[in-house]
Amino acid sequence: MDLLKIGHRGAKGHLAENTLESIQKALNFGVDAIEIDVHRCKTGELVVIHDFTLDRNTNGSGEVAKKSLAEIKALKVENAFKVPQLTEVLDFIQGKCTINIELKGLNTATATAEIIKKYIAEKNWNYKDFIVSSFQKNELFQMRQLDENIALGILSKASVAEAIELGKLLKASAIHPSLGIITRDNVKASHKAGFKVNVWTVNELKDIQRMREFGVDGIISDFPDRLF
C-alpha cells in the first residue's frame, strides 16, 4: 500500500502554519491529506489555529475561545496571513485531498460533526474524506456519540498500547503516535488490532525512511515534499 503523505498544518516547514497559503503549498506538492487544528471562538465558529492562545503566531493576544470571529479575522498570522475557518479550508481543498481535523480546543466535537455532516449532505464530500483526531478523550467520545461513521484517530505521545485500548473503545480507525514513541513492534501491534498508523511529526529524511521500513500507513510532516 502506498504511504499516505500528510501535510502538517498545511506545509508548516515552508509557510505559516494552518493558513490557506500553507495548505496551497502542501497541495502543490501533491499531498494525499492535510492535517489542521480547530478551536471554537467566542461566537461559536471553528477557526483553524493550533494554540489555545493567539500570542505565538498572530499579532493578537489572549485566548482563542474568548475572541469573536470578527476579532480573530482582523488579526494577521506572521504579519501576512489570515486565520481561516474550518469551512473555508474545506471549501478550499474540496476534491483535491482528504483532511485530518485535530480537535484541539474544548467543545469542538459537536460543531465539527455538524460541519462534516453538512459537507457530506450538501457539498460532495464523503466520510472517507475525513479523519478526526484528538488528544482530548472527551471530544473523541463526544464525536463517536454524535456520528458512528466518522473515522477517528487516537493521538498519543505517551503510549501506543494505551492508544490501542482507547481506539478499541472508540471504534477508531487509526492510531496517531508521535515519532518519539513508535517502534516496529507497536506498529505491528496496531495493525494486528485493526488500526492504521499515521505518525507525526516526521521531518528528517532518515526518520522518514525508518518509518517506511516500520510499515506505517501515513506520515504527517512539516515538509511534505520530502515524503515523495
PyRosetta script that sets phi, psi and omega in degrees:
from pyrosetta import init, pose_from_sequence

init()
pose = pose_from_sequence("MDLLKIGHRGAKGHLAENTLESIQKALNFGVDAIEIDVHRCKTGELVVIHDFTLDRNTNGSGEVAKKSLAEIKALKVENAFKVPQLTEVLDFIQGKCTINIELKGLNTATATAEIIKKYIAEKNWNYKDFIVSSFQKNELFQMRQLDENIALGILSKASVAEAIELGKLLKASAIHPSLGIITRDNVKASHKAGFKVNVWTVNELKDIQRMREFGVDGIISDFPDRLF")
pose.set_psi(1, 140.1)
pose.set_omega(1, 179.0)
pose.set_phi(2, -68.5)
pose.set_psi(2, 143.8)
pose.set_omega(2, 176.7)
pose.set_phi(3, -68.0)
pose.set_psi(3, 132.4)
pose.set_omega(3, 175.6)
pose.set_phi(4, -76.6)
pose.set_psi(4, 121.9)
pose.set_omega(4, -176.7)
pose.set_phi(5, -101.0)
pose.set_psi(5, 113.1)
pose.set_omega(5, -170.4)
pose.set_phi(6, -118.6)
pose.set_psi(6, 123.2)
pose.set_omega(6, 178.3)
pose.set_phi(7, -80.9)
pose.set_psi(7, 124.4)
pose.set_omega(7, -176.4)
pose.set_phi(8, -81.2)
pose.set_psi(8, 114.3)
pose.set_omega(8, -177.1)
pose.set_phi(9, 54.7)
pose.set_psi(9, 38.1)
pose.set_omega(9, -171.8)
pose.set_phi(10, 93.4)
pose.set_psi(10, -119.9)
pose.set_omega(10, 172.8)
pose.set_phi(11, -126.6)
pose.set_psi(11, 72.7)
pose.set_omega(11, -169.9)
pose.set_phi(12, -55.3)
pose.set_psi(12, -32.7)
pose.set_omega(12, -179.2)
pose.set_phi(13, -71.1)
pose.set_psi(13, -15.8)
pose.set_omega(13, -176.1)
pose.set_phi(14, -108.6)
pose.set_psi(14, -37.2)
pose.set_omega(14, -172.7)
pose.set_phi(15, -145.9)
pose.set_psi(15, 159.7)
pose.set_omega(15, -175.5)
pose.set_phi(16, -47.5)
pose.set_psi(16, 122.9)
pose.set_omega(16, -174.3)
pose.set_phi(17, -56.8)
pose.set_psi(17, 147.5)
pose.set_omega(17, 173.3)
pose.set_phi(18, 60.0)
pose.set_psi(18, 26.0)
pose.set_omega(18, 175.0)
pose.set_phi(19, -109.6)
pose.set_psi(19, 158.5)
pose.set_omega(19, 177.9)
pose.set_phi(20, -61.0)
pose.set_psi(20, -34.2)
pose.set_omega(20, 179.9)
pose.set_phi(21, -65.8)
pose.set_psi(21, -39.6)
pose.set_omega(21, 178.2)
pose.set_phi(22, -68.6)
pose.set_psi(22, -37.9)
pose.set_omega(22, 177.4)
pose.set_phi(23, -65.0)
pose.set_psi(23, -41.3)
pose.set_omega(23, 177.3)
pose.set_phi(24, -60.2)
pose.set_psi(24, -39.9)
pose.set_omega(24, 177.9)
pose.set_phi(25, -59.4)
pose.set_psi(25, -45.4)
pose.set_omega(25, 178.9)
pose.set_phi(26, -62.5)
pose.set_psi(26, -41.5)
pose.set_omega(26, 178.2)
pose.set_phi(27, -62.8)
pose.set_psi(27, -38.2)
pose.set_omega(27, 178.3)
pose.set_phi(28, -60.2)
pose.set_psi(28, -32.2)
pose.set_omega(28, 178.6)
pose.set_phi(29, -75.9)
pose.set_psi(29, -16.3)
pose.set_omega(29, 179.0)
pose.set_phi(30, 91.2)
pose.set_psi(30, 30.1)
pose.set_omega(30, -178.6)
pose.set_phi(31, -61.3)
pose.set_psi(31, 154.9)
pose.set_omega(31, 174.1)
pose.set_phi(32, -82.5)
pose.set_psi(32, -28.9)
pose.set_omega(32, -176.0)
pose.set_phi(33, -154.0)
pose.set_psi(33, 159.8)
pose.set_omega(33, 169.1)
pose.set_phi(34, -123.3)
pose.set_psi(34, 150.3)
pose.set_omega(34, 177.4)
pose.set_phi(35, -111.6)
pose.set_psi(35, 130.6)
pose.set_omega(35, 177.2)
pose.set_phi(36, -134.4)
pose.set_psi(36, 167.5)
pose.set_omega(36, -179.6)
pose.set_phi(37, -117.3)
pose.set_psi(37, 141.7)
pose.set_omega(37, 177.6)
pose.set_phi(38, -124.9)
pose.set_psi(38, 143.9)
pose.set_omega(38, 171.2)
pose.set_phi(39, -129.3)
pose.set_psi(39, 154.7)
pose.set_omega(39, 171.7)
pose.set_phi(40, -93.8)
pose.set_psi(40, 130.8)
pose.set_omega(40, 176.4)
pose.set_phi(41, -88.3)
pose.set_psi(41, 178.8)
pose.set_omega(41, -173.0)
pose.set_phi(42, -59.6)
pose.set_psi(42, -34.2)
pose.set_omega(42, -178.4)
pose.set_phi(43, -87.6)
pose.set_psi(43, 2.9)
pose.set_omega(43, 170.6)
pose.set_phi(44, 101.7)
pose.set_psi(44, -14.6)
pose.set_omega(44, -178.3)
pose.set_phi(45, -74.7)
pose.set_psi(45, 156.3)
pose.set_omega(45, 176.9)
pose.set_phi(46, -93.3)
pose.set_psi(46, 120.5)
pose.set_omega(46, 178.5)
pose.set_phi(47, -110.4)
pose.set_psi(47, 150.3)
pose.set_omega(47, -173.7)
pose.set_phi(48, -98.1)
pose.set_psi(48, 100.4)
pose.set_omega(48, -178.8)
pose.set_phi(49, -156.9)
pose.set_psi(49, 148.4)
pose.set_omega(49, -174.7)
pose.set_phi(50, -83.0)
pose.set_psi(50, -53.3)
pose.set_omega(50, -171.5)
pose.set_phi(51, -76.3)
pose.set_psi(51, 159.8)
pose.set_omega(51, 173.9)
pose.set_phi(52, -75.3)
pose.set_psi(52, -15.5)
pose.set_omega(52, 179.0)
pose.set_phi(53, -121.6)
pose.set_psi(53, 164.5)
pose.set_omega(53, -176.4)
pose.set_phi(54, -91.9)
pose.set_psi(54, -8.0)
pose.set_omega(54, -165.4)
pose.set_phi(55, -67.5)
pose.set_psi(55, -36.4)
pose.set_omega(55, -170.7)
pose.set_phi(56, -67.7)
pose.set_psi(56, -47.8)
pose.set_omega(56, -171.9)
pose.set_phi(57, -127.5)
pose.set_psi(57, 17.2)
pose.set_omega(57, 169.1)
pose.set_phi(58, -125.8)
pose.set_psi(58, 173.1)
pose.set_omega(58, 176.5)
pose.set_phi(59, -88.8)
pose.set_psi(59, 14.3)
pose.set_omega(59, 176.1)
pose.set_phi(60, -104.4)
pose.set_psi(60, -178.0)
pose.set_omega(60, -179.2)
pose.set_phi(61, -148.3)
pose.set_psi(61, 152.6)
pose.set_omega(61, 177.6)
pose.set_phi(62, 104.8)
pose.set_psi(62, -179.3)
pose.set_omega(62, -175.4)
pose.set_phi(63, -80.6)
pose.set_psi(63, 137.2)
pose.set_omega(63, 177.7)
pose.set_phi(64, -56.7)
pose.set_psi(64, -42.6)
pose.set_omega(64, -175.1)
pose.set_phi(65, -66.4)
pose.set_psi(65, -14.4)
pose.set_omega(65, -178.6)
pose.set_phi(66, -104.7)
pose.set_psi(66, 8.5)
pose.set_omega(66, -179.8)
pose.set_phi(67, -115.0)
pose.set_psi(67, 143.8)
pose.set_omega(67, 177.1)
pose.set_phi(68, -75.7)
pose.set_psi(68, 164.1)
pose.set_omega(68, 177.2)
pose.set_phi(69, -59.0)
pose.set_psi(69, -42.4)
pose.set_omega(69, -179.7)
pose.set_phi(70, -59.9)
pose.set_psi(70, -41.5)
pose.set_omega(70, 179.3)
pose.set_phi(71, -64.3)
pose.set_psi(71, -42.1)
pose.set_omega(71, -179.2)
pose.set_phi(72, -69.3)
pose.set_psi(72, -38.7)
pose.set_omega(72, -179.6)
pose.set_phi(73, -66.5)
pose.set_psi(73, -22.3)
pose.set_omega(73, -179.8)
pose.set_phi(74, -79.4)
pose.set_psi(74, -10.4)
pose.set_omega(74, -176.3)
pose.set_phi(75, -86.6)
pose.set_psi(75, 163.5)
pose.set_omega(75, 174.9)
pose.set_phi(76, -116.4)
pose.set_psi(76, 137.1)
pose.set_omega(76, 172.5)
pose.set_phi(77, -92.3)
pose.set_psi(77, 123.8)
pose.set_omega(77, -177.9)
pose.set_phi(78, 48.3)
pose.set_psi(78, 41.4)
pose.set_omega(78, 174.5)
pose.set_phi(79, 62.9)
pose.set_psi(79, 9.5)
pose.set_omega(79, -174.0)
pose.set_phi(80, -140.3)
pose.set_psi(80, -26.5)
pose.set_omega(80, -168.4)
pose.set_phi(81, -119.2)
pose.set_psi(81, 166.0)
pose.set_omega(81, 179.0)
pose.set_phi(82, -103.9)
pose.set_psi(82, 155.5)
pose.set_omega(82, 172.2)
pose.set_phi(83, -81.9)
pose.set_psi(83, 117.6)
pose.set_omega(83, -179.1)
pose.set_phi(84, -84.4)
pose.set_psi(84, 160.6)
pose.set_omega(84, 168.6)
pose.set_phi(85, -86.0)
pose.set_psi(85, 158.7)
pose.set_omega(85, 177.0)
pose.set_phi(86, -56.4)
pose.set_psi(86, -42.4)
pose.set_omega(86, -178.7)
pose.set_phi(87, -62.2)
pose.set_psi(87, -36.3)
pose.set_omega(87, 178.1)
pose.set_phi(88, -64.8)
pose.set_psi(88, -40.2)
pose.set_omega(88, 178.6)
pose.set_phi(89, -64.6)
pose.set_psi(89, -44.5)
pose.set_omega(89, -179.4)
pose.set_phi(90, -62.8)
pose.set_psi(90, -42.7)
pose.set_omega(90, 178.0)
pose.set_phi(91, -62.9)
pose.set_psi(91, -36.5)
pose.set_omega(91, -176.1)
pose.set_phi(92, -69.0)
pose.set_psi(92, -40.0)
pose.set_omega(92, -173.5)
pose.set_phi(93, -99.4)
pose.set_psi(93, 0.4)
pose.set_omega(93, -173.4)
pose.set_phi(94, -49.6)
pose.set_psi(94, 125.4)
pose.set_omega(94, 177.0)
pose.set_phi(95, 80.4)
pose.set_psi(95, -5.2)
pose.set_omega(95, -175.8)
pose.set_phi(96, -100.1)
pose.set_psi(96, -33.2)
pose.set_omega(96, 177.9)
pose.set_phi(97, -163.8)
pose.set_psi(97, 176.5)
pose.set_omega(97, 176.1)
pose.set_phi(98, -96.3)
pose.set_psi(98, 174.7)
pose.set_omega(98, -174.3)
pose.set_phi(99, -133.8)
pose.set_psi(99, 140.1)
pose.set_omega(99, 171.4)
pose.set_phi(100, -109.5)
pose.set_psi(100, 108.9)
pose.set_omega(100, 179.7)
pose.set_phi(101, -96.0)
pose.set_psi(101, 116.0)
pose.set_omega(101, 174.6)
pose.set_phi(102, -92.2)
pose.set_psi(102, 122.3)
pose.set_omega(102, 175.5)
pose.set_phi(103, -77.7)
pose.set_psi(103, 99.6)
pose.set_omega(103, -174.6)
pose.set_phi(104, -90.4)
pose.set_psi(104, -51.4)
pose.set_omega(104, -176.6)
pose.set_phi(105, -84.3)
pose.set_psi(105, 172.0)
pose.set_omega(105, 178.9)
pose.set_phi(106, -77.5)
pose.set_psi(106, 154.6)
pose.set_omega(106, 177.2)
pose.set_phi(107, 57.4)
pose.set_psi(107, 36.7)
pose.set_omega(107, 179.6)
pose.set_phi(108, -98.5)
pose.set_psi(108, -19.5)
pose.set_omega(108, -173.1)
pose.set_phi(109, -63.5)
pose.set_psi(109, -48.1)
pose.set_omega(109, -175.2)
pose.set_phi(110, -61.6)
pose.set_psi(110, -49.1)
pose.set_omega(110, -178.8)
pose.set_phi(111, -64.4)
pose.set_psi(111, -38.1)
pose.set_omega(111, 179.3)
pose.set_phi(112, -66.6)
pose.set_psi(112, -44.0)
pose.set_omega(112, 178.8)
pose.set_phi(113, -60.4)
pose.set_psi(113, -40.6)
pose.set_omega(113, 179.5)
pose.set_phi(114, -62.5)
pose.set_psi(114, -43.7)
pose.set_omega(114, -179.5)
pose.set_phi(115, -66.2)
pose.set_psi(115, -43.5)
pose.set_omega(115, 179.2)
pose.set_phi(116, -59.3)
pose.set_psi(116, -46.5)
pose.set_omega(116, -180.0)
pose.set_phi(117, -61.2)
pose.set_psi(117, -42.0)
pose.set_omega(117, -179.8)
pose.set_phi(118, -63.0)
pose.set_psi(118, -44.3)
pose.set_omega(118, -177.7)
pose.set_phi(119, -69.6)
pose.set_psi(119, -31.0)
pose.set_omega(119, 176.0)
pose.set_phi(120, -72.7)
pose.set_psi(120, -41.2)
pose.set_omega(120, -177.7)
pose.set_phi(121, -71.7)
pose.set_psi(121, -37.3)
pose.set_omega(121, -168.0)
pose.set_phi(122, -116.4)
pose.set_psi(122, -17.6)
pose.set_omega(122, -167.4)
pose.set_phi(123, -126.5)
pose.set_psi(123, 23.4)
pose.set_omega(123, 171.7)
pose.set_phi(124, 70.6)
pose.set_psi(124, 17.2)
pose.set_omega(124, 172.6)
pose.set_phi(125, -89.8)
pose.set_psi(125, 160.7)
pose.set_omega(125, 176.4)
pose.set_phi(126, -126.1)
pose.set_psi(126, 162.3)
pose.set_omega(126, 177.1)
pose.set_phi(127, -57.1)
pose.set_psi(127, -35.2)
pose.set_omega(127, -177.7)
pose.set_phi(128, -67.2)
pose.set_psi(128, -11.4)
pose.set_omega(128, 179.6)
pose.set_phi(129, -83.1)
pose.set_psi(129, -9.1)
pose.set_omega(129, -174.4)
pose.set_phi(130, -120.8)
pose.set_psi(130, 142.0)
pose.set_omega(130, 159.0)
pose.set_phi(131, -135.7)
pose.set_psi(131, 136.5)
pose.set_omega(131, -178.9)
pose.set_phi(132, -112.4)
pose.set_psi(132, 124.9)
pose.set_omega(132, -178.7)
pose.set_phi(133, -123.5)
pose.set_psi(133, 161.3)
pose.set_omega(133, 177.4)
pose.set_phi(134, -169.8)
pose.set_psi(134, 154.6)
pose.set_omega(134, 166.1)
pose.set_phi(135, -87.4)
pose.set_psi(135, -16.0)
pose.set_omega(135, -174.6)
pose.set_phi(136, -86.2)
pose.set_psi(136, 103.4)
pose.set_omega(136, -177.2)
pose.set_phi(137, -57.4)
pose.set_psi(137, -42.1)
pose.set_omega(137, -177.8)
pose.set_phi(138, -58.3)
pose.set_psi(138, -40.9)
pose.set_omega(138, -179.6)
pose.set_phi(139, -66.7)
pose.set_psi(139, -38.6)
pose.set_omega(139, 179.0)
pose.set_phi(140, -66.5)
pose.set_psi(140, -42.3)
pose.set_omega(140, 178.0)
pose.set_phi(141, -64.5)
pose.set_psi(141, -39.5)
pose.set_omega(141, 177.0)
pose.set_phi(142, -61.4)
pose.set_psi(142, -45.2)
pose.set_omega(142, -179.9)
pose.set_phi(143, -61.2)
pose.set_psi(143, -42.9)
pose.set_omega(143, -179.5)
pose.set_phi(144, -65.4)
pose.set_psi(144, -37.5)
pose.set_omega(144, 177.3)
pose.set_phi(145, -64.7)
pose.set_psi(145, -38.4)
pose.set_omega(145, -176.3)
pose.set_phi(146, -73.2)
pose.set_psi(146, -34.0)
pose.set_omega(146, -176.3)
pose.set_phi(147, -156.3)
pose.set_psi(147, 116.0)
pose.set_omega(147, -177.2)
pose.set_phi(148, -80.8)
pose.set_psi(148, -6.2)
pose.set_omega(148, -177.2)
pose.set_phi(149, -94.8)
pose.set_psi(149, -12.7)
pose.set_omega(149, -178.3)
pose.set_phi(150, -75.8)
pose.set_psi(150, 127.6)
pose.set_omega(150, 178.8)
pose.set_phi(151, -70.0)
pose.set_psi(151, 132.9)
pose.set_omega(151, -179.7)
pose.set_phi(152, -112.8)
pose.set_psi(152, 143.9)
pose.set_omega(152, 174.0)
pose.set_phi(153, -118.6)
pose.set_psi(153, 129.6)
pose.set_omega(153, -178.1)
pose.set_phi(154, -92.2)
pose.set_psi(154, 109.3)
pose.set_omega(154, 178.1)
pose.set_phi(155, -78.8)
pose.set_psi(155, 137.9)
pose.set_omega(155, 178.3)
pose.set_phi(156, -150.0)
pose.set_psi(156, 136.5)
pose.set_omega(156, 169.8)
pose.set_phi(157, -122.8)
pose.set_psi(157, 14.5)
pose.set_omega(157, -177.0)
pose.set_phi(158, -119.8)
pose.set_psi(158, -51.1)
pose.set_omega(158, -172.3)
pose.set_phi(159, -153.4)
pose.set_psi(159, 119.7)
pose.set_omega(159, 176.4)
pose.set_phi(160, -67.1)
pose.set_psi(160, -37.8)
pose.set_omega(160, 179.9)
pose.set_phi(161, -59.8)
pose.set_psi(161, -43.3)
pose.set_omega(161, 177.5)
pose.set_phi(162, -65.4)
pose.set_psi(162, -39.6)
pose.set_omega(162, 178.9)
pose.set_phi(163, -62.0)
pose.set_psi(163, -39.0)
pose.set_omega(163, 178.1)
pose.set_phi(164, -63.2)
pose.set_psi(164, -44.4)
pose.set_omega(164, 179.7)
pose.set_phi(165, -62.6)
pose.set_psi(165, -43.8)
pose.set_omega(165, 178.0)
pose.set_phi(166, -64.8)
pose.set_psi(166, -39.3)
pose.set_omega(166, 178.5)
pose.set_phi(167, -59.2)
pose.set_psi(167, -38.9)
pose.set_omega(167, 178.6)
pose.set_phi(168, -65.3)
pose.set_psi(168, -43.0)
pose.set_omega(168, 179.5)
pose.set_phi(169, -61.8)
pose.set_psi(169, -36.1)
pose.set_omega(169, -174.1)
pose.set_phi(170, -94.2)
pose.set_psi(170, -0.1)
pose.set_omega(170, -173.5)
pose.set_phi(171, 50.7)
pose.set_psi(171, 48.4)
pose.set_omega(171, -178.4)
pose.set_phi(172, -76.6)
pose.set_psi(172, 167.2)
pose.set_omega(172, 179.5)
pose.set_phi(173, -101.8)
pose.set_psi(173, -26.9)
pose.set_omega(173, -171.5)
pose.set_phi(174, -148.6)
pose.set_psi(174, 156.2)
pose.set_omega(174, 170.5)
pose.set_phi(175, -107.4)
pose.set_psi(175, 133.4)
pose.set_omega(175, 178.6)
pose.set_phi(176, -116.8)
pose.set_psi(176, 83.4)
pose.set_omega(176, -178.6)
pose.set_phi(177, -86.8)
pose.set_psi(177, 154.7)
pose.set_omega(177, 173.3)
pose.set_phi(178, -74.7)
pose.set_psi(178, 155.5)
pose.set_omega(178, 179.1)
pose.set_phi(179, -55.1)
pose.set_psi(179, -32.6)
pose.set_omega(179, -174.6)
pose.set_phi(180, -70.5)
pose.set_psi(180, -14.1)
pose.set_omega(180, -176.8)
pose.set_phi(181, -116.7)
pose.set_psi(181, 4.4)
pose.set_omega(181, -171.6)
pose.set_phi(182, -90.3)
pose.set_psi(182, 137.9)
pose.set_omega(182, 175.9)
pose.set_phi(183, -133.9)
pose.set_psi(183, 163.6)
pose.set_omega(183, 174.9)
pose.set_phi(184, -54.2)
pose.set_psi(184, -44.1)
pose.set_omega(184, -175.1)
pose.set_phi(185, -66.4)
pose.set_psi(185, -41.0)
pose.set_omega(185, -177.8)
pose.set_phi(186, -78.0)
pose.set_psi(186, -19.3)
pose.set_omega(186, 169.0)
pose.set_phi(187, -66.0)
pose.set_psi(187, -46.0)
pose.set_omega(187, 178.6)
pose.set_phi(188, -60.9)
pose.set_psi(188, -43.6)
pose.set_omega(188, -179.4)
pose.set_phi(189, -62.5)
pose.set_psi(189, -39.7)
pose.set_omega(189, 178.6)
pose.set_phi(190, -63.8)
pose.set_psi(190, -45.4)
pose.set_omega(190, 179.1)
pose.set_phi(191, -63.4)
pose.set_psi(191, -40.9)
pose.set_omega(191, -179.9)
pose.set_phi(192, -62.3)
pose.set_psi(192, -34.0)
pose.set_omega(192, 179.7)
pose.set_phi(193, -81.1)
pose.set_psi(193, -2.7)
pose.set_omega(193, 175.2)
pose.set_phi(194, 96.2)
pose.set_psi(194, 13.0)
pose.set_omega(194, -178.1)
pose.set_phi(195, -105.5)
pose.set_psi(195, 144.9)
pose.set_omega(195, 167.7)
pose.set_phi(196, -79.2)
pose.set_psi(196, 159.9)
pose.set_omega(196, -180.0)
pose.set_phi(197, -123.9)
pose.set_psi(197, 114.4)
pose.set_omega(197, 175.8)
pose.set_phi(198, -115.0)
pose.set_psi(198, 114.6)
pose.set_omega(198, -171.1)
pose.set_phi(199, -100.8)
pose.set_psi(199, 145.8)
pose.set_omega(199, 179.5)
pose.set_phi(200, -132.8)
pose.set_psi(200, 164.9)
pose.set_omega(200, -30.4)
pose.set_phi(201, -97.0)
pose.set_psi(201, 115.5)
pose.set_omega(201, -168.9)
pose.set_phi(202, -108.2)
pose.set_psi(202, 110.0)
pose.set_omega(202, -172.8)
pose.set_phi(203, -115.6)
pose.set_psi(203, -29.1)
pose.set_omega(203, -176.3)
pose.set_phi(204, -84.6)
pose.set_psi(204, 139.6)
pose.set_omega(204, -176.7)
pose.set_phi(205, -57.6)
pose.set_psi(205, -38.0)
pose.set_omega(205, -179.1)
pose.set_phi(206, -66.9)
pose.set_psi(206, -35.2)
pose.set_omega(206, 177.6)
pose.set_phi(207, -71.8)
pose.set_psi(207, -38.1)
pose.set_omega(207, 177.2)
pose.set_phi(208, -60.1)
pose.set_psi(208, -45.0)
pose.set_omega(208, 180.0)
pose.set_phi(209, -63.0)
pose.set_psi(209, -41.3)
pose.set_omega(209, 180.0)
pose.set_phi(210, -63.4)
pose.set_psi(210, -41.3)
pose.set_omega(210, 179.1)
pose.set_phi(211, -64.5)
pose.set_psi(211, -37.7)
pose.set_omega(211, 175.6)
pose.set_phi(212, -60.4)
pose.set_psi(212, -44.1)
pose.set_omega(212, -179.8)
pose.set_phi(213, -64.8)
pose.set_psi(213, -33.0)
pose.set_omega(213, 178.6)
pose.set_phi(214, -71.4)
pose.set_psi(214, -16.2)
pose.set_omega(214, 178.4)
pose.set_phi(215, 82.6)
pose.set_psi(215, 28.7)
pose.set_omega(215, 177.0)
pose.set_phi(216, -67.1)
pose.set_psi(216, 159.0)
pose.set_omega(216, -177.6)
pose.set_phi(217, -88.0)
pose.set_psi(217, -32.6)
pose.set_omega(217, -178.5)
pose.set_phi(218, -147.7)
pose.set_psi(218, 152.7)
pose.set_omega(218, 176.3)
pose.set_phi(219, -125.1)
pose.set_psi(219, 129.3)
pose.set_omega(219, 176.0)
pose.set_phi(220, -100.4)
pose.set_psi(220, 120.0)
pose.set_omega(220, -172.9)
pose.set_phi(221, -136.3)
pose.set_psi(221, 144.9)
pose.set_omega(221, 172.2)
pose.set_phi(222, -68.9)
pose.set_psi(222, -22.9)
pose.set_omega(222, -178.7)
pose.set_phi(223, -120.7)
pose.set_psi(223, 71.9)
pose.set_omega(223, -173.7)
pose.set_phi(224, -62.6)
pose.set_psi(224, -19.2)
pose.set_omega(224, 176.3)
pose.set_phi(225, -63.1)
pose.set_psi(225, -23.6)
pose.set_omega(225, -179.2)
pose.set_phi(226, -77.6)
pose.set_psi(226, -9.0)
pose.set_omega(226, -177.6)
pose.set_phi(227, -85.5)
pose.set_psi(227, -5.9)
pose.set_omega(227, -175.3)
pose.set_phi(228, -97.3)
pose.dump_pdb("model.pdb")
